[in-house]
Amino acid sequence: MYEAYRDYFAFMDQLGQTLDELTELAREKTAAVRRDDLLAVDGCMKREQALSLSLRSMDRKREKLLAQMGLRDVTLSGLAQHCPEELRGEAKAAAAKLRDRYVLYRSASDVARTTLECNLHQIERLLADEADAPLGGGTIADIRA
């Protein structure tokens, strides 16, 4: 019985490693946006997509592990309450570590999103200014024949 819980704790660590990868990617994407390096931004986004697909399969694995323990609808914060007494400390530590990793990911992701949005707004303004500017960037002369 304890083996299923330990498998779940190991899974939580694996999920945390994926969150760490996503955190690093978000930081890389932020730096790429600041450098105006569109190819690097695109590469980061492709890697994020691949990791998000792996998160989907991890979610199925999470559901399977929780079902094996009879904890199908138990949240991360409620995990320790449903664990055997001997594993509650380990469950609390694993849940706290995963939550901390998630908070770091969300923070890095929010910074990347905000930086990207700011740059997009700057691009939109530049395009609007160019659309309002006369052809050739100069003034339009009134030529009457």
DSSP file (Angstrom, degrees, kcal/mol; ACC not computed):
  #  RESIDUE AA STRUCTURE BP1 BP2  ACC     N-H-->O    O-->H-N    N-H-->O    O-->H-N    TCO  KAPPA ALPHA  PHI   PSI    X-CA   Y-CA   Z-CA
    1    1 A M    >>        0   0    0      0, 0.0     4,-1.0     0, 0.0     3,-0.6   0.000 360.0 360.0 360.0 -42.3    0.0    0.0    0.0
    2    2 A Y  H 3>  +     0   0    0      1,-0.2     4,-2.6     2,-0.2     5,-0.2   0.806 360.0  67.6 -64.4 -27.9    2.8    2.4    0.8
    3    3 A E  H 3> S+     0   0    0      1,-0.2     4,-2.5     2,-0.2    -1,-0.2   0.887  96.2  53.1 -61.5 -39.1    4.4    1.7   -2.5
    4    4 A A  H <> S+     0   0    0     -3,-0.6     4,-1.9     2,-0.2    -1,-0.2   0.896 110.5  47.6 -63.5 -40.1    1.5    3.4   -4.3
    5    5 A Y  H  X S+     0   0    0     -4,-1.0     4,-2.5     2,-0.2    -2,-0.2   0.918 111.7  49.3 -66.5 -42.9    1.9    6.5   -2.3
    6    6 A R  H  X S+     0   0    0     -4,-2.6     4,-2.3     1,-0.2    -2,-0.2   0.876 109.0  53.3 -65.5 -35.9    5.7    6.5   -2.8
    7    7 A D  H  X S+     0   0    0     -4,-2.5     4,-2.3    -5,-0.2    -1,-0.2   0.900 109.8  48.9 -61.7 -39.6    5.0    6.1   -6.6
    8    8 A Y  H  X S+     0   0    0     -4,-1.9     4,-2.4     2,-0.2    -2,-0.2   0.897 109.2  51.1 -68.4 -39.4    2.8    9.1   -6.4
    9    9 A F  H  X S+     0   0    0     -4,-2.5     4,-1.7     2,-0.2    -2,-0.2   0.901 110.9  49.1 -63.3 -39.9    5.4   11.1   -4.5
   10   10 A A  H  X S+     0   0    0     -4,-2.3     4,-2.3     2,-0.2    -2,-0.2   0.896 109.6  52.2 -64.9 -39.9    8.0   10.2   -7.2
   11   11 A F  H  X S+     0   0    0     -4,-2.3     4,-2.8     1,-0.2    -2,-0.2   0.912 106.2  53.9 -60.8 -42.4    5.5   11.3   -9.8
   12   12 A M  H  X S+     0   0    0     -4,-2.4     4,-2.1     1,-0.2    -1,-0.2   0.875 108.4  49.5 -60.9 -37.2    5.0   14.6   -8.1
   13   13 A D  H  X S+     0   0    0     -4,-1.7     4,-2.1     2,-0.2    -1,-0.2   0.905 109.9  50.7 -67.7 -41.0    8.8   15.1   -8.2
   14   14 A Q  H  X S+     0   0    0     -4,-2.3     4,-1.8     2,-0.2    -2,-0.2   0.912 110.5  49.5 -62.0 -42.4    8.8   14.3  -12.0
   15   15 A L  H  X S+     0   0    0     -4,-2.8     4,-2.3     1,-0.2    -1,-0.2   0.897 108.6  53.7 -61.9 -40.9    6.0   16.8  -12.5
   16   16 A G  H  X S+     0   0    0     -4,-2.1     4,-2.2     1,-0.2    -1,-0.2   0.870 105.1  53.7 -61.8 -37.7    8.0   19.3  -10.6
   17   17 A Q  H  X S+     0   0    0     -4,-2.1     4,-2.1     2,-0.2    -1,-0.2   0.891 107.9  50.4 -64.8 -38.4   11.0   18.7  -12.9
   18   18 A T  H  X S+     0   0    0     -4,-1.8     4,-2.4     2,-0.2    -2,-0.2   0.904 109.5  50.7 -64.9 -40.7    8.7   19.4  -15.8
   19   19 A L  H  X S+     0   0    0     -4,-2.3     4,-2.4     2,-0.2    -2,-0.2   0.884 107.7  53.7 -62.9 -37.7    7.6   22.6  -14.2
   20   20 A D  H  X S+     0   0    0     -4,-2.2     4,-2.3     2,-0.2    -2,-0.2   0.903 108.6  49.4 -62.3 -40.8   11.3   23.6  -13.6
   21   21 A E  H  X S+     0   0    0     -4,-2.1     4,-2.4     1,-0.2    -2,-0.2   0.917 111.3  48.7 -63.3 -43.3   11.8   23.1  -17.4
   22   22 A L  H  X S+     0   0    0     -4,-2.4     4,-2.3     2,-0.2    -2,-0.2   0.873 109.4  53.4 -64.3 -36.6    8.9   25.2  -18.2
   23   23 A T  H  X S+     0   0    0     -4,-2.4     4,-2.0     2,-0.2    -2,-0.2   0.935 110.1  46.6 -62.2 -47.1   10.1   27.9  -15.8
   24   24 A E  H  X S+     0   0    0     -4,-2.3     4,-2.5     1,-0.2    -2,-0.2   0.900 111.4  52.2 -63.4 -40.8   13.5   27.9  -17.5
   25   25 A L  H  X S+     0   0    0     -4,-2.4     4,-2.8     1,-0.2    -1,-0.2   0.901 107.2  52.2 -61.7 -41.2   11.8   28.1  -20.9
   26   26 A A  H  X S+     0   0    0     -4,-2.3     4,-2.3     2,-0.2    -1,-0.2   0.895 110.3  48.6 -62.6 -39.3    9.7   31.1  -19.8
   27   27 A R  H  X S+     0   0    0     -4,-2.0     4,-2.3     2,-0.2    -2,-0.2   0.912 111.8  48.8 -66.6 -42.0   12.9   32.8  -18.7
   28   28 A E  H  X S+     0   0    0     -4,-2.5     4,-2.5     1,-0.2    -2,-0.2   0.910 111.0  50.7 -62.2 -41.6   14.6   32.1  -22.0
   29   29 A K  H  X S+     0   0    0     -4,-2.8     4,-2.6     2,-0.2    -2,-0.2   0.905 108.5  51.8 -64.5 -41.5   11.5   33.4  -23.8
   30   30 A T  H  X S+     0   0    0     -4,-2.3     4,-2.3     1,-0.2    -1,-0.2   0.934 111.4  47.1 -59.4 -46.5   11.5   36.6  -21.8
   31   31 A A  H  X S+     0   0    0     -4,-2.3     4,-1.5     1,-0.2    -2,-0.2   0.900 111.8  50.8 -63.3 -40.5   15.2   37.1  -22.6
   32   32 A A  H  <>S+     0   0    0     -4,-2.5     5,-2.9     2,-0.2     4,-0.4   0.894 109.4  50.5 -65.0 -40.2   14.6   36.4  -26.3
   33   33 A V  H ><5S+     0   0    0     -4,-2.6     3,-1.3     1,-0.2    -1,-0.2   0.922 109.0  51.4 -63.2 -43.4   11.7   38.9  -26.4
   34   34 A R  H 3<5S+     0   0    0     -4,-2.3    -1,-0.2     1,-0.3    -2,-0.2   0.814 111.6  47.4 -64.5 -29.4   13.8   41.5  -24.9
   35   35 A R  T 3<5S-     0   0    0     -4,-1.5    -1,-0.3    -5,-0.2    -2,-0.2   0.475 111.2-123.1 -86.0  -3.2   16.5   40.9  -27.5
   36   36 A D  T < 5 +     0   0    0     -3,-1.3     2,-1.1    -4,-0.4    -3,-0.2   0.861  57.8 155.0  59.2  37.5   13.9   41.0  -30.3
   37   37 A D     >< +     0   0    0     -5,-2.9     4,-2.1     1,-0.2     3,-0.2  -0.743  17.8 176.8 -98.5  87.3   15.0   37.5  -31.3
   38   38 A L  H  > S+     0   0    0     -2,-1.1     4,-2.7     1,-0.2    -1,-0.2   0.839  77.1  56.2 -63.2 -34.8   11.9   36.1  -32.9
   39   39 A L  H  > S+     0   0    0      2,-0.2     4,-2.3     1,-0.2    -1,-0.2   0.908 109.1  46.5 -64.6 -40.2   13.6   32.8  -33.9
   40   40 A A  H  > S+     0   0    0      2,-0.2     4,-2.5    -3,-0.2    -2,-0.2   0.898 111.7  51.3 -68.0 -39.4   14.5   32.1  -30.3
   41   41 A V  H  X S+     0   0    0     -4,-2.1     4,-2.5     2,-0.2    -2,-0.2   0.938 110.8  48.9 -61.2 -45.9   10.9   33.0  -29.1
   42   42 A D  H  X S+     0   0    0     -4,-2.7     4,-2.1     1,-0.2    -2,-0.2   0.906 110.4  50.9 -60.6 -42.2    9.5   30.6  -31.7
   43   43 A G  H  X S+     0   0    0     -4,-2.3     4,-2.1     1,-0.2    -1,-0.2   0.901 110.2  49.6 -62.3 -41.1   11.9   27.9  -30.5
   44   44 A C  H  X S+     0   0    0     -4,-2.5     4,-2.4     1,-0.2    -2,-0.2   0.913 110.0  50.9 -63.0 -42.3   10.8   28.4  -26.9
   45   45 A M  H  X S+     0   0    0     -4,-2.5     4,-2.1     1,-0.2    -2,-0.2   0.878 109.0  50.8 -66.1 -36.8    7.2   28.3  -27.9
   46   46 A K  H  X S+     0   0    0     -4,-2.1     4,-1.9     2,-0.2    -1,-0.2   0.908 111.2  48.2 -66.0 -41.0    7.7   25.0  -29.8
   47   47 A R  H  X S+     0   0    0     -4,-2.1     4,-2.3     1,-0.2    -2,-0.2   0.882 109.7  53.4 -66.9 -36.7    9.5   23.5  -26.8
   48   48 A E  H  X S+     0   0    0     -4,-2.4     4,-2.5     2,-0.2    -2,-0.2   0.905 106.7  52.3 -62.2 -41.2    6.6   24.7  -24.5
   49   49 A Q  H  X S+     0   0    0     -4,-2.1     4,-1.9     2,-0.2    -2,-0.2   0.916 108.9  49.9 -61.2 -42.7    4.1   23.0  -26.7
   50   50 A A  H  X S+     0   0    0     -4,-1.9     4,-1.7     1,-0.2    -1,-0.2   0.919 112.3  47.3 -62.7 -42.8    6.0   19.7  -26.5
   51   51 A L  H  X S+     0   0    0     -4,-2.3     4,-1.9     1,-0.2    -1,-0.2   0.863 107.9  55.7 -67.4 -34.2    6.2   20.0  -22.7
   52   52 A S  H  X S+     0   0    0     -4,-2.5     4,-1.5     1,-0.2    -1,-0.2   0.867 105.6  52.3 -67.1 -33.5    2.5   20.8  -22.5
   53   53 A L  H  X S+     0   0    0     -4,-1.9     4,-1.6     1,-0.2    -1,-0.2   0.901 108.4  50.4 -65.2 -39.5    1.7   17.6  -24.4
   54   54 A S  H  X S+     0   0    0     -4,-1.7     4,-2.1     1,-0.2    -2,-0.2   0.846 105.3  57.7 -67.3 -31.1    3.8   15.7  -21.9
   55   55 A L  H  X S+     0   0    0     -4,-1.9     4,-2.1     2,-0.2    -1,-0.2   0.863 102.0  55.5 -65.4 -34.4    1.8   17.4  -19.1
   56   56 A R  H  X S+     0   0    0     -4,-1.5     4,-1.6     2,-0.2    -1,-0.2   0.932 109.8  44.4 -62.9 -44.4   -1.4   16.0  -20.6
   57   57 A S  H  X S+     0   0    0     -4,-1.6     4,-1.9     1,-0.2    -1,-0.2   0.863 111.3  54.7 -68.8 -32.5    0.0   12.4  -20.4
   58   58 A M  H  X S+     0   0    0     -4,-2.1     4,-2.6     1,-0.2    -1,-0.2   0.859 103.7  55.8 -66.6 -33.6    1.2   13.2  -16.9
   59   59 A D  H  X S+     0   0    0     -4,-2.1     4,-2.3     2,-0.2    -1,-0.2   0.900 106.7  49.4 -65.5 -39.3   -2.3   14.2  -15.9
   60   60 A R  H  X S+     0   0    0     -4,-1.6     4,-2.1     2,-0.2    -1,-0.2   0.904 111.3  49.6 -64.3 -39.8   -3.6   10.9  -17.1
   61   61 A K  H  X S+     0   0    0     -4,-1.9     4,-2.7     2,-0.2    -2,-0.2   0.903 108.8  53.1 -65.4 -39.9   -0.9    9.2  -15.0
   62   62 A R  H  X S+     0   0    0     -4,-2.6     4,-2.7     1,-0.2     5,-0.2   0.931 109.1  48.8 -59.1 -46.7   -1.8   11.3  -12.0
   63   63 A E  H  X S+     0   0    0     -4,-2.3     4,-2.2     1,-0.2    -1,-0.2   0.901 111.7  49.7 -60.5 -41.3   -5.4   10.2  -12.3
   64   64 A K  H  X S+     0   0    0     -4,-2.1     4,-2.1     2,-0.2    -2,-0.2   0.924 111.9  47.4 -64.3 -45.0   -4.4    6.6  -12.5
   65   65 A L  H  X S+     0   0    0     -4,-2.7     4,-1.4     1,-0.2    -2,-0.2   0.917 112.3  49.1 -64.3 -43.0   -2.2    6.8   -9.5
   66   66 A L  H  <>S+     0   0    0     -4,-2.7     5,-3.2     1,-0.2     4,-0.5   0.899 109.8  52.2 -63.2 -39.3   -4.8    8.6   -7.4
   67   67 A A  H ><5S+     0   0    0     -4,-2.2     3,-1.1     1,-0.2    -1,-0.2   0.895 105.4  55.4 -63.5 -39.6   -7.4    5.9   -8.4
   68   68 A Q  H 3<5S+     0   0    0     -4,-2.1    -1,-0.2     1,-0.3    -2,-0.2   0.830 111.3  44.6 -61.7 -31.2   -5.0    3.2   -7.3
   69   69 A M  T 3<5S-     0   0    0     -4,-1.4    -1,-0.3    -3,-0.2    -2,-0.2   0.491 116.4-115.3 -90.8  -3.3   -4.8    4.8   -3.9
   70   70 A G  T < 5S+     0   0    0     -3,-1.1    -3,-0.2    -4,-0.5     3,-0.1   0.790  86.9 113.7  74.5  28.1   -8.6    5.4   -3.8
   71   71 A L    > < +     0   0    0     -5,-3.2     3,-2.0    -6,-0.2    -4,-0.2  -0.184  26.0 146.5-122.6  39.2   -8.1    9.1   -3.8
   72   72 A R  T 3  S+     0   0    0      1,-0.3    -5,-0.2    -6,-0.3    -1,-0.1   0.822  77.5  31.3 -49.3 -44.9   -9.6   10.0   -7.2
   73   73 A D  T 3  S+     0   0    0     -3,-0.1     2,-0.4    -7,-0.1    -1,-0.3   0.129  88.3 124.3-105.5  20.2  -11.0   13.4   -6.2
   74   74 A V    <   -     0   0    0     -3,-2.0     2,-0.1     1,-0.0     5,-0.1  -0.670  53.0-138.4 -85.2 132.2   -8.4   14.4   -3.6
   75   75 A T     >  -     0   0    0     -2,-0.4     4,-0.6     1,-0.1     3,-0.4  -0.340  25.3-105.8 -81.6 167.8   -6.6   17.7   -4.2
   76   76 A L  T >4 S+     0   0    0      1,-0.2     3,-1.0     2,-0.2     4,-0.4   0.904 122.0  51.8 -60.5 -41.9   -2.9   18.3   -3.7
   77   77 A S  T 34 S+     0   0    0      1,-0.2    -1,-0.2     2,-0.1     4,-0.2   0.770 112.0  46.9 -68.3 -23.7   -3.6   20.3   -0.6
   78   78 A G  T 3> S+     0   0    0     -3,-0.4     4,-0.9     1,-0.2     3,-0.3   0.438  85.1  95.2 -95.6   0.4   -5.7   17.5    0.8
   79   79 A L  H XX S+     0   0    0     -3,-1.0     3,-1.1    -4,-0.6     4,-0.6   0.921  80.4  52.5 -58.6 -48.6   -3.3   14.7    0.0
   80   80 A A  H >4 S+     0   0    0     -4,-0.4     3,-0.9     1,-0.3    -1,-0.2   0.852 104.2  57.6 -60.1 -35.4   -1.6   14.5    3.4
   81   81 A Q  H 34 S+     0   0    0     -3,-0.3    -1,-0.3     1,-0.2    -2,-0.2   0.790 109.9  45.0 -65.5 -26.5   -5.0   14.2    5.2
   82   82 A H  H << S+     0   0    0     -3,-1.1    -1,-0.2    -4,-0.9    -2,-0.2   0.425  95.8  95.5 -98.6   0.4   -5.7   11.1    3.2
   83   83 A C  S << S-     0   0    0     -3,-0.9     5,-0.1    -4,-0.6    -3,-0.0  -0.515  89.0 -90.1 -86.3 156.8   -2.3    9.4    3.5
   84   84 A P    >>  -     0   0    0      0, 0.0     3,-2.1     0, 0.0     4,-0.6  -0.365  44.3-108.7 -58.5 148.0   -1.5    6.8    6.1
   85   85 A E  G >4 S+     0   0    0      1,-0.3     3,-1.0     2,-0.2     4,-0.4   0.840 117.6  58.1 -48.9 -41.6   -0.1    8.5    9.3
   86   86 A E  G 34 S+     0   0    0      1,-0.2    -1,-0.3     2,-0.1     4,-0.2   0.717 111.3  41.8 -66.2 -21.1    3.4    7.3    8.6
   87   87 A L  G <> S+     0   0    0     -3,-2.1     4,-2.6     1,-0.1    -1,-0.2   0.387  84.4  96.6-107.2   1.2    3.5    9.0    5.2
   88   88 A R  H <X S+     0   0    0     -3,-1.0     4,-2.7    -4,-0.6     5,-0.2   0.893  84.2  50.1 -63.3 -40.2    1.9   12.3    6.1
   89   89 A G  H  > S+     0   0    0     -4,-0.4     4,-2.3     1,-0.2    -1,-0.2   0.924 113.0  46.6 -62.4 -44.2    5.1   14.2    6.6
   90   90 A E  H  > S+     0   0    0     -4,-0.2     4,-2.4     2,-0.2    -2,-0.2   0.880 112.5  50.7 -64.8 -38.5    6.4   13.0    3.3
   91   91 A A  H  X S+     0   0    0     -4,-2.6     4,-2.5     2,-0.2     5,-0.2   0.915 110.4  48.6 -66.2 -43.5    3.2   13.9    1.6
   92   92 A K  H  X S+     0   0    0     -4,-2.7     4,-2.5     2,-0.2    -2,-0.2   0.917 113.2  47.7 -62.4 -42.9    3.2   17.4    3.0
   93   93 A A  H  X S+     0   0    0     -4,-2.3     4,-2.4     2,-0.2    -2,-0.2   0.917 113.0  47.6 -65.7 -43.2    6.8   18.0    2.0
   94   94 A A  H  X S+     0   0    0     -4,-2.4     4,-2.2     1,-0.2    -2,-0.2   0.908 113.9  47.3 -64.9 -41.6    6.1   16.6   -1.6
   95   95 A A  H  X S+     0   0    0     -4,-2.5     4,-2.5     2,-0.2    -2,-0.2   0.911 112.8  48.7 -66.7 -42.2    3.0   18.8   -2.0
   96   96 A A  H  X S+     0   0    0     -4,-2.5     4,-2.5    -5,-0.2    -2,-0.2   0.906 111.5  49.6 -64.7 -41.3    4.7   21.9   -0.7
   97   97 A K  H  X S+     0   0    0     -4,-2.4     4,-2.2     2,-0.2    -1,-0.2   0.919 112.6  47.0 -64.1 -43.3    7.7   21.4   -3.0
   98   98 A L  H  X S+     0   0    0     -4,-2.2     4,-2.2     2,-0.2    -2,-0.2   0.910 111.7  50.8 -65.7 -41.5    5.5   20.9   -6.0
   99   99 A R  H  X S+     0   0    0     -4,-2.5     4,-2.4     2,-0.2    -2,-0.2   0.912 109.8  50.6 -60.9 -43.2    3.4   24.0   -5.0
  100  100 A D  H  X S+     0   0    0     -4,-2.5     4,-2.2     1,-0.2    -1,-0.2   0.905 110.1  49.4 -62.2 -42.2    6.6   26.1   -4.7
  101  101 A R  H  X S+     0   0    0     -4,-2.2     4,-2.2     1,-0.2    -1,-0.2   0.884 110.6  50.8 -64.4 -37.7    7.8   24.9   -8.1
  102  102 A Y  H  X S+     0   0    0     -4,-2.2     4,-2.9     2,-0.2    -2,-0.2   0.908 108.0  52.0 -66.0 -41.8    4.4   25.8   -9.6
  103  103 A V  H  X S+     0   0    0     -4,-2.4     4,-2.2     2,-0.2    -2,-0.2   0.908 110.1  49.1 -61.7 -42.1    4.5   29.3   -8.1
  104  104 A L  H  X S+     0   0    0     -4,-2.2     4,-2.5     2,-0.2     5,-0.2   0.920 111.6  49.5 -62.6 -43.4    7.9   29.9   -9.6
  105  105 A Y  H  X S+     0   0    0     -4,-2.2     4,-3.0     1,-0.2     5,-0.2   0.947 110.8  49.0 -60.7 -48.5    6.7   28.7  -13.0
  106  106 A R  H  X S+     0   0    0     -4,-2.9     4,-2.6     1,-0.2    -1,-0.2   0.892 111.1  50.8 -60.4 -39.5    3.6   30.9  -12.9
  107  107 A S  H  X S+     0   0    0     -4,-2.2     4,-2.0     2,-0.2    -1,-0.2   0.945 113.8  43.0 -63.4 -48.7    5.8   33.9  -11.9
  108  108 A A  H  X S+     0   0    0     -4,-2.5     4,-2.2     1,-0.2    -2,-0.2   0.883 114.7  51.4 -64.8 -38.6    8.2   33.3  -14.8
  109  109 A S  H  X S+     0   0    0     -4,-3.0     4,-2.6    -5,-0.2    -1,-0.2   0.897 108.6  50.8 -65.9 -41.0    5.4   32.6  -17.2
  110  110 A D  H  X S+     0   0    0     -4,-2.6     4,-2.7    -5,-0.2     5,-0.2   0.899 110.2  49.8 -63.9 -41.0    3.6   35.8  -16.2
  111  111 A V  H  X S+     0   0    0     -4,-2.0     4,-2.6     2,-0.2     5,-0.2   0.927 112.1  48.2 -63.3 -44.5    6.8   37.9  -16.8
  112  112 A A  H  X S+     0   0    0     -4,-2.2     4,-2.5     2,-0.2    -2,-0.2   0.927 113.2  47.5 -62.0 -44.9    7.2   36.3  -20.2
  113  113 A R  H  X S+     0   0    0     -4,-2.6     4,-2.7     2,-0.2    -2,-0.2   0.929 113.5  47.2 -63.0 -45.7    3.6   36.9  -21.2
  114  114 A T  H  X S+     0   0    0     -4,-2.7     4,-2.5     2,-0.2    -2,-0.2   0.912 112.8  49.1 -63.4 -43.1    3.7   40.5  -20.0
  115  115 A T  H  X S+     0   0    0     -4,-2.6     4,-2.2    -5,-0.2    -1,-0.2   0.919 112.9  47.4 -62.7 -44.0    7.0   41.2  -21.8
  116  116 A L  H  X S+     0   0    0     -4,-2.5     4,-2.4    -5,-0.2    -2,-0.2   0.914 111.8  50.2 -64.0 -43.1    5.7   39.7  -25.0
  117  117 A E  H  X S+     0   0    0     -4,-2.7     4,-2.3     2,-0.2    -2,-0.2   0.907 109.6  51.1 -62.3 -42.3    2.4   41.7  -24.7
  118  118 A C  H  X S+     0   0    0     -4,-2.5     4,-2.0     1,-0.2    -1,-0.2   0.924 111.4  47.6 -61.3 -44.2    4.4   44.9  -24.2
  119  119 A N  H  X S+     0   0    0     -4,-2.2     4,-2.3     1,-0.2    -1,-0.2   0.885 110.2  52.3 -65.4 -37.8    6.5   44.2  -27.3
  120  120 A L  H  X S+     0   0    0     -4,-2.4     4,-2.6     2,-0.2    -1,-0.2   0.899 108.3  50.8 -64.5 -39.2    3.4   43.4  -29.3
  121  121 A H  H  X S+     0   0    0     -4,-2.3     4,-2.3     2,-0.2    -1,-0.2   0.891 109.5  51.2 -64.7 -38.3    1.8   46.7  -28.3
  122  122 A Q  H  X S+     0   0    0     -4,-2.0     4,-2.5     2,-0.2    -2,-0.2   0.914 110.5  48.7 -63.6 -42.2    5.0   48.5  -29.4
  123  123 A I  H  X S+     0   0    0     -4,-2.3     4,-2.7     2,-0.2     5,-0.2   0.919 109.9  51.6 -63.4 -43.6    4.9   46.7  -32.7
  124  124 A E  H  X S+     0   0    0     -4,-2.6     4,-2.3     1,-0.2    -1,-0.2   0.907 110.5  48.8 -60.1 -41.8    1.3   47.6  -33.2
  125  125 A R  H  X S+     0   0    0     -4,-2.3     4,-2.6     2,-0.2    -2,-0.2   0.915 111.1  49.8 -64.5 -42.5    2.0   51.3  -32.4
  126  126 A L  H  X S+     0   0    0     -4,-2.5     4,-2.5     1,-0.2    -2,-0.2   0.920 111.9  48.1 -61.8 -43.4    4.9   51.3  -34.9
  127  127 A L  H  X S+     0   0    0     -4,-2.7     4,-2.1     2,-0.2    -1,-0.2   0.897 112.0  49.2 -64.8 -39.7    2.8   49.8  -37.6
  128  128 A A  H  X S+     0   0    0     -4,-2.3     4,-1.6    -5,-0.2    -2,-0.2   0.904 111.3  49.7 -65.9 -40.8    0.0   52.3  -36.9
  129  129 A D  H  X S+     0   0    0     -4,-2.6     4,-1.3     1,-0.2    -2,-0.2   0.902 111.4  49.0 -64.1 -40.8    2.5   55.1  -37.1
  130  130 A E  H  < S+     0   0    0     -4,-2.5    -1,-0.2     1,-0.2    -2,-0.2   0.875 108.4  53.5 -66.5 -36.6    3.9   53.8  -40.4
  131  131 A A  H  < S+     0   0    0     -4,-2.1    -1,-0.2     1,-0.2    -2,-0.2   0.842 111.2  46.4 -67.0 -31.9    0.4   53.5  -41.8
  132  132 A D  H  < S+     0   0    0     -4,-1.6    -1,-0.2    -5,-0.1    -2,-0.2   0.703  95.9  92.3 -81.5 -20.8   -0.3   57.1  -40.9
  133  133 A A  S  < S-     0   0    0     -4,-1.3     3,-0.1    -5,-0.1     5,-0.1  -0.445  85.8-106.3 -74.7 146.6    3.0   58.4  -42.4
  134  134 A P    >   -     0   0    0      0, 0.0     3,-1.9     0, 0.0    -1,-0.1  -0.284  49.5 -79.9 -66.8 159.1    3.1   59.5  -46.0
  135  135 A L  G >  S+     0   0    0      1,-0.3     3,-0.8     2,-0.1    -4,-0.0  -0.274 118.3  20.6 -58.0 142.0    4.7   57.3  -48.6
  136  136 A G  G 3  S-     0   0    0      1,-0.2    -1,-0.3    -3,-0.1     3,-0.1   0.430 116.7 -93.7  77.6  -2.5    8.5   57.5  -48.6
  137  137 A G  G <  S+     0   0    0     -3,-1.9    -1,-0.2     1,-0.2    -2,-0.1   0.416  98.4  98.5  79.6  -4.1    8.5   58.9  -45.1
  138  138 A G  S <  S-     0   0    0     -3,-0.8     2,-0.2     1,-0.1    -1,-0.2  -0.166  81.7 -73.2-100.7-163.4    8.5   62.6  -46.3
  139  139 A T        -     0   0    0     -3,-0.1     2,-0.6    -2,-0.1    -1,-0.1  -0.619  42.4-116.2 -92.7 156.0    5.8   65.2  -46.7
  140  140 A I        -     0   0    0     -2,-0.2     2,-0.3     2,-0.0    -1,-0.0  -0.803  29.1-147.4 -92.4 123.8    3.3   65.1  -49.5
  141  141 A A        -     0   0    0     -2,-0.6     2,-1.1     1,-0.0     0, 0.0  -0.669  14.3-124.2 -91.3 146.2    3.6   68.0  -51.8
  142  142 A D        -     0   0    0     -2,-0.3     2,-0.6     2,-0.0    -1,-0.0  -0.773  33.4-174.5 -89.8 102.8    0.6   69.5  -53.5
  143  143 A I        -     0   0    0     -2,-1.1     2,-0.5     2,-0.0    -2,-0.0  -0.879   2.7-174.3-104.6 120.7    1.4   69.3  -57.2
  144  144 A R              0   0    0     -2,-0.6    -2,-0.0     1,-0.1     0, 0.0  -0.951 360.0 360.0-117.2 131.2   -1.0   71.0  -59.5
  145  145 A A              0   0    0     -2,-0.5    -1,-0.1     0, 0.0    -2,-0.0   0.457 360.0 360.0 -94.9 360.0   -0.7   70.7  -63.1
